[in-house]
Amino acid sequence: MDTLAPSPTIRSSRTAVVAVLLAAGAVTAAANLLLRPVPALDFGTYATMRAERDAVWLFSLLGGVGTAVAYITAGLAACLLVRHKGAPLATIAAVLTGLAGVLFCAGFFAIGAVDWYLTSEATAGHALFDSFQSDSGRVFGIQAIGFLLSVVGFVVLGAALWRSRAVPRWLAAAVPLSQIAMIAAGAGVIYDVVHAVFMATLVTISWFAWRGRTE
């Protein structure tokens, strides 16, 4: 059976790819939110959205993809780091954060794409935009489910890292706690900053994965 196991070079390459993607996704998501083109409270304002429609579309694309990549690879990194104690938890976390990344990306990008079309000259304009804002559950609901699923996933991921001692325990605790703090922060600048802190914990996980790629 040992002959079927990947060589150390292949294992190292796989881990390196996961670590780089995790860092890139987390940095992209954090920077995108900190540099958002429209303040959080103005996303429901037709005039503001129309003036920044192209920037908002790009914001939704980068935020959706960056978050998806970060969530998916965070679970994979945990599976690579946690090899003994906590391994089942790491596997569960990878499934949860992977699904969360897909759902969050779908909802996040859909909102930006829909708003882009609703603020073009070819649409019915303001009335249609207001209609979407008042009944956006079919789109925003997907994003919300993804976010809530990610909270559960990162709590489990933190537990796996804590149990395995693959990373310092302060980092294992900081991952879920910083994400939960995002919920308490609400909207606005405070949320953006706490979100960046959460993504920084994922970048730190990527560093530990990169460091251990040859072990």
FENFENLIN-V553594 format. One record per pair of residues at least 24 apart in sequence whose ideal C-beta (glycine too) atoms are under 8 Angstrom apart, sorted by the first residue. I is the first residue (numbers start at 1). J is the second residue. Records with the same first field share a line. If there is no record, write none. Layout:
I = J, J
This chain:
8 = 214
11 = 213
12 = 213, 214
14 = 80
15 = 80, 209, 210, 212, 213
16 = 210, 213
18 = 73, 76, 77, 80, 206, 209
19 = 77, 206, 207, 209, 210, 213
20 = 206, 210
21 = 69, 73
22 = 69, 70, 73, 74, 76, 77, 202, 203, 205, 206, 209
23 = 202, 203, 206, 207
24 = 66, 69
25 = 65, 66, 67, 68, 69, 70, 71, 73, 202
26 = 66, 70, 74, 199, 200, 202, 203, 206
27 = 66, 199, 203
28 = 62, 65, 66, 69, 70
29 = 62, 63, 66, 67, 70, 195, 199
30 = 195, 196, 199, 200
32 = 59, 62, 63, 66
33 = 63, 192, 195, 196
34 = 192, 193, 196
36 = 192
39 = 188
40 = 187, 188, 191, 192
41 = 187, 188
43 = 115
44 = 133
46 = 119, 125, 126, 129, 130
49 = 115, 119, 129
50 = 119
53 = 115, 116, 119, 120
54 = 116
56 = 112, 115, 116
57 = 112, 113, 115, 116
59 = 112
60 = 108, 109, 110, 111, 112, 113, 115
61 = 109, 112
63 = 108, 109, 112
64 = 104, 105, 106, 108, 109, 112
65 = 105, 109
67 = 101, 104, 105, 108
68 = 101, 102, 104, 105
69 = 101
70 = 101, 199, 202
71 = 97, 98, 100, 101, 104, 150, 153
72 = 97, 98, 101, 102
73 = 206
74 = 154, 157, 202, 205
75 = 153, 157
77 = 205, 206, 209
78 = 157, 160, 161, 205
80 = 209, 212
81 = 161, 164, 166, 167, 205, 208, 209, 212
82 = 160, 161, 163, 164, 166
83 = 164, 166
84 = 164
85 = 163, 164, 165
86 = 159, 160, 161, 162, 163, 164, 166
87 = 160, 164
89 = 156, 157, 159, 160, 163
90 = 157, 160, 161, 164
92 = 156
93 = 153, 154, 156, 157, 159, 160
94 = 157
95 = 153
96 = 149, 150, 152, 153, 156
97 = 150, 153, 154, 157
99 = 146, 149, 153
100 = 146, 147, 149, 150, 153
101 = 146, 150
102 = 146
103 = 142, 143, 145, 146, 149
104 = 143, 146, 147, 150
105 = 146
106 = 142, 143, 146
107 = 139, 140, 141, 142, 143, 144, 145, 146
108 = 143
110 = 139, 142, 143
111 = 136, 139, 140, 143
114 = 139
150 = 179
151 = 176, 179, 180, 183
154 = 179
161 = 205
166 = 208, 212
167 = 204, 205, 208
171 = 201, 204, 205, 208
174 = 201
175 = 201, 202, 205
